[in-house]
Amino acid sequence: MSSVAIAQHEGHASEPVAHDQVSVEQPVHADTNMHAHADTLAHAAHDTTHAEEGFKIGEMIMHHISDAHQIHLGGSLYIPLPIIILHEGHLDIFSSSNFYTVNEHGELDYRDYKGYRNHHEMIEFVGENATHDAHGHKVMDFSITKSVFGMMLVIVFMIVLFRSVANKYKRNVGKAPSGFQNMIEPFILFVRDDIALPSLGKKKAAVYTPFLLTVFFFIWMCNILGLVPFLGGFNITGTLSITLVLAAIVFIITSVSGNKHYWGHIFWPPGVPGFVKVILVPIEFMSIFIKPCVLMIRLTANITAGHIIILAFVGLALMFGQQSPIAGYGVGVGSVLFMAFMYCLELLVAFLQAYVFTLLAALYFGDATQDHHHEHEHDHDHEMQHVH
Amino acid sequence: MEFLNLLMAAEMGQGLAGIGAGIAAIGAGIGVGKIGGSALEGMARQPEAAGDMRSNMIVAAALVEGVALFAVIVCLLVALG
């Protein structure tokens, strides 16, 4: 479609590359699951006879890690998601399928629509009849992307699950748990008794436990959703923007609920000599901001690294499959076994990262609402009195 | 000549990113190895407290791995961007 536009555009007749042609050189889409493994292997072998560019593992990995405006379920099946753009005061809502057509390899040929361009899954405004390398202007993109859709799935799942369990508790007052209660109760007790109570103490735990439970289950479910195969490859908690929001919420709650002991310990740490205070106070001040940043990066890095490892093992087999089908199948056996092992490890990491995030959040809340501790000199005085 | 320098610069960046990721793996290996070693030693000395030690070991391993993964992310950004 844009090649027609280019033909109409005067003065640019010598423009060699149309927007469509670039996307033909996109690599083979590979799926990160064992079922599609066999037919993508055959696909890769088929492609090498096509004299196209072969399988680029870096691009495959980046494609599966990044967010997208459509869900690629495998092969040629794409689910388009709504695009919601606020540009220069007016709101445009349309389906993302306006931006692409699926070609015979199951890849997407991108085109412009209504002056917008889907450039590497970022929407920018280039105006009608724009050339391939026209400068794009930023738009306010409120689209439902794959990650947003995944989060909505997790939210709906969590609401349905926990509402039904809560209603069960209301009906079965005093009776033994049944059904889903049996599954959920150990985890809720785990968060309350092993994460919230030790850090916060019984009195203050009730204030923060709902948030800790929410964030624990949200991160855990999002991590698990990213690991489900055949579903289009969600990478929700592996995106910095989402973990940034989670860490920012922890930061806001910590700062708002900080009492004077908390701020006092940061800006006037007790029990240290003066010259150490000069060094310690800037460090403590920076750590107010660094601790949430570290929370954010730890979660993102762990989840993204896990996804990359699994994708790399699959991509390894496909890379060798390009040389010869026998090499592909041979490497494929070993790499699938390694990938299965890494998959189990990633399931553990999904739970563990949710636990570590929640634990550290509880520690920060406990730190912010700390009680007054007796100073060392007071203890000596009390001992002296006991002697008498 | 400048084009060659540009090529060399790009390759250097990506090669060094590979070395950086390797060093990060060494750091993670040493860190988590020490944690696991001391946890096993403690469990050998006092098997009754093995459950406590196991959970603390896992928490400490997750935190140390987080630091190693910062380095991996930085190397990834260098290699791919």
Interface residues (C-beta under 8 A of the other chain):
Chain A: G58 M62 V294 I297 R298 T300 A301 N302 T304 A305 I308 L352 Q353 Y355 V356 L359
Chain B: I58 V59 A62 L63 E65 G66 L69 F70 V72 I73 L76 L80
